[in-house]
Amino acid sequence: MHSDNLFPEPLSGTWRGWWRQGLREGHEALRLTVTGRRIQGSGQDQDGAFALEGVLQPDGSAVLTKRYTLPALQTIERRACLGQWNGRVLRGTWADERAPQSLGPFLMWPSQE
């Protein structure tokens, strides 16, 4: 394992996620590749298909961008996600980059499937 890799290599792969926007909640399926501090991948939720990329800092904090590539509805195109990795779950807050008052919590975790 590379000493700069905060996620062990086995964590690259299938992930699951959850988010909330007001009274709406959603689940997502993701496929992530984690190399060093770089996170890249794609996923799908009820709002459409998206790409995800970001960076994991040495303290476990993460900065991610979620960009819808095939939205199912008229939805926010890009979301900024700020989170913290605790060794099992990435937990944080997402926000619409164009309307920062539109935000909510999110969770992401490696799937056992």
Backbone bond lengths (Angstrom), bond angles and torsions (degrees), N, CA, C in turn:
res aa  C-N    CA-C-N  psi(-1)  N-CA   C-N-CA  omega(-1)  CA-C   N-CA-C  phi
1 M - - - 1.446 - - 1.520 107.98 -
2 H 1.319 116.72 136.03 1.455 123.14 178.35 1.517 108.89 -69.96
3 S 1.327 118.69 136.51 1.458 121.40 -175.30 1.525 112.92 -66.10
4 D 1.340 118.05 -19.65 1.455 121.35 -179.97 1.531 111.34 -89.08
5 N 1.320 118.17 -0.24 1.453 121.20 -175.95 1.521 109.75 -91.45
6 L 1.336 116.11 107.83 1.454 120.67 -178.29 1.519 112.76 -79.92
7 F 1.333 117.28 -24.71 1.448 122.63 171.73 1.522 106.08 -98.66
8 P 1.318 120.47 123.54 1.460 119.37 173.38 1.524 109.99 -59.42
9 E 1.320 117.39 147.27 1.465 122.38 -177.97 1.530 113.47 -50.94
10 P 1.342 121.34 -36.65 1.464 118.80 179.97 1.526 113.92 -59.85
11 L 1.345 118.56 -15.78 1.457 119.90 -179.98 1.525 112.95 -79.54
12 S 1.320 118.36 -11.41 1.462 119.51 169.99 1.516 106.63 -69.15
13 G 1.315 117.05 134.35 1.457 120.56 -179.91 1.509 111.50 142.68
14 T 1.328 116.02 -141.04 1.461 122.63 -175.53 1.532 110.25 -82.47
15 W 1.317 115.13 131.06 1.461 122.65 176.17 1.521 108.32 -127.18
16 R 1.299 116.27 161.91 1.461 124.06 172.99 1.527 107.54 -121.98
17 G 1.328 115.35 158.96 1.451 119.00 179.50 1.509 112.19 -149.35
18 W 1.309 115.46 165.59 1.456 124.76 178.26 1.516 107.66 -144.20
19 W 1.328 117.34 145.60 1.461 122.31 176.02 1.525 109.58 -147.54
20 R 1.338 114.74 160.89 1.456 120.33 176.21 1.524 108.51 -134.14
21 Q 1.328 115.31 138.80 1.463 122.72 175.29 1.517 106.59 -134.16
22 G 1.310 116.96 101.74 1.463 120.60 -174.78 1.512 109.67 61.52
23 L 1.339 117.11 -121.41 1.465 121.02 178.88 1.525 112.34 -90.06
24 R 1.328 117.79 -7.48 1.480 122.19 179.59 1.511 110.52 -85.32
25 E 1.317 116.06 138.70 1.464 122.30 172.10 1.507 108.03 -126.03
26 G 1.317 116.13 149.95 1.449 119.85 178.48 1.509 111.84 -143.36
27 H 1.310 114.77 158.27 1.464 122.23 175.01 1.519 108.03 -118.21
28 E 1.308 115.88 152.27 1.452 120.13 179.96 1.515 111.05 -138.84
29 A 1.323 114.47 150.91 1.462 122.55 173.65 1.524 106.30 -110.58
30 L 1.319 116.60 132.40 1.455 121.21 -176.29 1.518 111.18 -130.08
31 R 1.310 115.56 154.56 1.460 123.46 172.48 1.518 105.50 -125.99
32 L 1.342 117.89 109.98 1.457 122.53 -174.26 1.517 112.24 -115.88
33 T 1.317 114.75 146.43 1.461 122.68 170.39 1.523 106.54 -118.45
34 V 1.315 115.67 124.43 1.460 121.39 -179.17 1.523 107.44 -116.90
35 T 1.328 115.47 117.58 1.461 121.78 -179.57 1.515 107.88 -130.30
36 G 1.332 116.34 117.43 1.460 118.55 -175.00 1.509 108.65 60.14
37 R 1.326 116.51 -123.92 1.466 120.68 178.11 1.524 112.22 -100.99
38 R 1.314 117.70 4.17 1.472 122.03 -176.94 1.531 110.53 -93.38
39 I 1.337 116.05 134.07 1.459 123.56 177.89 1.524 107.32 -119.49
40 Q 1.329 116.71 127.85 1.464 121.71 177.29 1.512 108.79 -139.64
41 G 1.323 116.10 149.61 1.450 117.99 175.76 1.505 112.80 172.26
42 S 1.316 113.79 -166.65 1.453 121.06 -179.60 1.519 108.29 -144.92
43 G 1.321 114.16 166.23 1.451 118.27 -179.52 1.507 112.07 -164.75
44 Q 1.343 113.92 -177.61 1.452 121.62 -178.27 1.519 108.03 -146.57
45 D 1.330 116.13 135.70 1.456 121.52 169.23 1.527 107.41 -138.90
46 Q 1.333 117.97 -174.02 1.458 118.84 -175.99 1.523 113.32 -66.95
47 D 1.334 118.17 -13.88 1.463 121.25 177.20 1.524 112.38 -88.38
48 G 1.334 118.41 -9.64 1.454 121.38 176.95 1.517 113.85 133.62
49 A 1.330 114.25 -171.26 1.476 121.54 178.09 1.520 108.74 -86.60
50 F 1.335 115.97 147.82 1.458 119.69 -178.41 1.523 111.05 -146.25
51 A 1.328 114.32 160.13 1.463 122.81 171.07 1.521 107.25 -107.39
52 L 1.313 116.52 146.96 1.459 121.71 -179.32 1.516 108.07 -132.28
53 E 1.324 116.90 133.11 1.462 120.25 174.89 1.512 108.72 -147.71
54 G 1.325 114.99 153.67 1.446 118.26 -179.78 1.509 112.99 178.76
55 V 1.330 113.65 -168.56 1.460 122.19 -175.21 1.520 109.09 -135.42
56 L 1.313 115.67 138.58 1.454 122.82 174.35 1.521 107.76 -104.17
57 Q 1.321 117.02 123.56 1.456 122.24 -178.62 1.536 110.60 -83.34
58 P 1.341 118.10 160.62 1.471 120.59 -179.78 1.528 114.43 -56.72
59 D 1.344 118.14 -26.84 1.460 120.36 179.43 1.530 113.35 -84.61
60 G 1.362 116.99 3.15 1.452 121.57 179.49 1.515 114.12 93.45
61 S 1.334 117.79 -7.31 1.462 119.27 177.51 1.526 109.42 -73.52
62 A 1.327 115.61 147.76 1.454 121.24 -177.27 1.523 109.86 -128.88
63 V 1.326 114.84 141.89 1.451 122.43 174.36 1.528 106.06 -122.60
64 L 1.334 117.10 116.74 1.461 122.29 -175.58 1.526 110.31 -125.56
65 T 1.323 115.93 153.44 1.464 122.15 171.24 1.516 107.74 -122.14
66 K 1.317 115.73 127.10 1.467 123.23 177.56 1.524 106.45 -108.69
67 R 1.335 116.94 119.80 1.465 122.08 -177.36 1.518 109.06 -123.01
68 Y 1.328 116.60 118.15 1.462 120.49 179.19 1.523 109.99 -70.98
69 T 1.326 116.08 126.37 1.464 122.33 -179.34 1.530 111.42 -100.01
70 L 1.328 117.13 -31.55 1.467 122.95 176.46 1.522 108.50 -137.45
71 P 1.340 116.89 78.81 1.467 118.33 -178.14 1.521 111.82 -67.52
72 A 1.331 116.09 138.23 1.465 121.85 177.50 1.525 110.22 -79.71
73 L 1.305 116.86 -28.31 1.459 123.80 -179.51 1.520 107.83 -131.78
74 Q 1.320 115.89 172.81 1.460 117.40 170.40 1.516 105.91 -71.37
75 T 1.302 116.37 111.24 1.461 121.42 -172.70 1.515 110.00 -136.73
76 I 1.274 115.80 171.64 1.456 121.72 175.10 1.521 107.66 -60.87
77 E 1.317 117.19 130.83 1.458 120.19 -178.33 1.525 112.55 -76.03
78 R 1.336 116.95 -40.12 1.460 120.70 -176.79 1.525 109.93 -131.95
79 R 1.318 114.31 140.62 1.459 120.25 175.64 1.518 108.74 -128.88
80 A 1.308 115.80 135.83 1.458 121.44 172.61 1.526 106.77 -92.55
81 C 1.319 116.75 133.80 1.463 121.63 -178.55 1.523 108.60 -124.27
82 L 1.314 116.20 122.69 1.458 122.08 176.43 1.514 107.37 -113.78
83 G 1.337 116.42 125.92 1.452 119.05 -175.85 1.508 113.36 -146.23
84 Q 1.327 114.74 -179.12 1.462 122.85 -179.93 1.524 108.84 -136.20
85 W 1.325 117.09 125.33 1.464 123.63 176.62 1.515 108.46 -86.16
86 N 1.345 117.44 127.49 1.459 120.74 -179.40 1.534 112.82 -109.91
87 G 1.335 116.47 11.58 1.458 120.60 -177.77 1.514 113.37 100.09
88 R 1.334 117.08 -16.63 1.463 122.15 178.49 1.520 112.85 -133.03
89 V 1.343 116.76 -34.99 1.463 122.40 -173.54 1.525 109.54 -137.79
90 L 1.325 115.61 141.37 1.459 121.44 170.07 1.520 106.21 -98.98
91 R 1.337 116.53 114.96 1.465 122.59 -173.79 1.522 108.11 -120.98
92 G 1.342 116.44 137.52 1.450 117.61 178.92 1.502 113.53 -175.19
93 T 1.341 114.55 -154.36 1.453 123.58 -177.38 1.521 109.21 -128.70
94 W 1.318 117.11 135.62 1.461 121.97 173.05 1.519 107.68 -104.50
95 A 1.337 116.12 155.07 1.466 121.61 176.19 1.520 109.32 -147.06
96 D 1.331 115.37 145.24 1.457 121.90 172.88 1.524 107.02 -69.79
97 E 1.324 117.42 125.77 1.460 120.40 -177.53 1.525 112.08 -65.03
98 R 1.340 118.13 -24.55 1.470 120.87 -179.84 1.522 112.87 -93.45
99 A 1.313 117.77 -18.73 1.470 122.15 -178.61 1.526 108.39 -139.59
100 P 1.339 117.54 80.47 1.476 120.93 -173.88 1.524 115.23 -56.79
101 Q 1.339 118.52 -18.89 1.470 120.47 177.41 1.520 111.02 -73.83
102 S 1.347 117.34 -15.56 1.465 121.94 176.11 1.523 107.45 -89.55
103 L 1.330 116.07 100.86 1.468 120.46 -175.73 1.512 110.42 -151.37
104 G 1.330 115.45 170.67 1.456 120.50 178.90 1.516 111.32 -175.88
105 P 1.318 117.08 173.07 1.466 121.40 -179.18 1.529 111.71 -80.31
106 F 1.327 115.89 156.92 1.465 121.72 172.70 1.521 109.63 -144.70
107 L 1.327 115.58 156.97 1.466 124.65 172.85 1.512 107.76 -134.85
108 M 1.330 117.47 143.98 1.463 123.61 172.40 1.516 107.82 -139.77
109 W 1.347 115.88 140.26 1.463 119.76 -179.58 1.524 109.58 -148.85
110 P 1.336 116.89 151.91 1.470 120.30 175.90 1.522 109.75 -66.68
111 S 1.330 115.23 136.43 1.454 120.59 -179.21 1.523 109.78 -84.25
112 Q 1.300 116.73 148.02 1.464 121.86 176.63 1.517 111.60 -86.60
113 E 1.334 117.90 -1.72 1.470 122.07 -177.51 1.496 110.68 -78.63
